Amino acid sequence: MDRFQEMQVFVRIAERSSFTHAAEDLQIPRATVTNLMKRLEERLGARLLERTTRTVRLTHDGDAYYRRCVRLLADVEEAEGSFRNTAPKGLLRVNLQGTLAKHFVVPALADFVAQYPGIELQIGEDDRLVDLVREGVDCVLRAGILQDSSMVGRHIASMPQVTCASPAYLARYGEPIDLDALSAHRAVNYISSATGKAVALEFMVDGQSVAVQLKATVSVTGADLYTGSALAGLGLVQVPCYRVQNEIKEGRLKVVLANFPPPPMPVSVLYPQSRQLSSRVRVFVQWITDVFRSDGLSSPNSAAS
């Protein structure tokens, strides 16, 4: 066991707030994790972790050491990879927004596995915001405008959207011909996991985005529920075109206000600001960017920000 492994174990404990979870992530015995941390603290002559029966927290010294370790480990991995020119390997945890995963990512996933057989990929599915560090996730794929300053984002795609409703809803409320007509209409509200508030409908008018908040009978927190509520005749919705193309083709939904389309929906890959990109995350981000590019949805500004 060397100092490099001590730092790896310490960083994972700090991020997971758990010796047990760190051991599982790194696939080493828990006793080894405990012994490594004991030896590290003895060697440094400082207490890095505060342990209770429920959680593990960084001390003041531990926080300072953690920040240095993150930079050092990233530099070492980058240096070794550049000299050895070896393929990325190891565990990669990603979290994907459900409809994006099902429509774009999973159908192409065999290609990623074939290109990088040394990467063990674990995929979670969520619409909610994820605490990447606390939950041990390396990166997430999300649609929409995200404003979490603790994460770094790469804008990889922009998806055209439409406003639509079911024929049954339009038969009851009429088809709006302009934004003034929306006062007689209802929306299906989508509740943002970031704010807990309903997201307003948006329309492009003379190159400017105009927000309209309509009354709603139903509010939802998931993409499938959102589309499903529109199909059930419960109100107007705004969704990416890919998600409802079959329903529109089959006549189960109808596009309205086509002259005032919603702004395109951004798609981004996000990862913690405190980390430099590992080679595993870097190749995954580039691969997923290529997936969206192949569907004609790549962003002109899809450089890391």
Beta strands, then each sheet from edge to edge (+ up, - down):
strand 1: 49-51
strand 2: 56-58
strand 3: 90-96
strand 4: 119-125
strand 5: 139-143
strand 6: 151-159
strand 7: 161-165
strand 8: 186-190
strand 9: 201-205
strand 10: 208-212
strand 11: 215-220
strand 12: 237-240
strand 13: 254-256
strand 14: 265-272
sheet 1: 1+ 2-
sheet 2: 4+ 3+ 5+ 14- 6+
sheet 3: 12+ 7- 13+
sheet 4: 8+ 11+
sheet 5: 9+ 10-
end
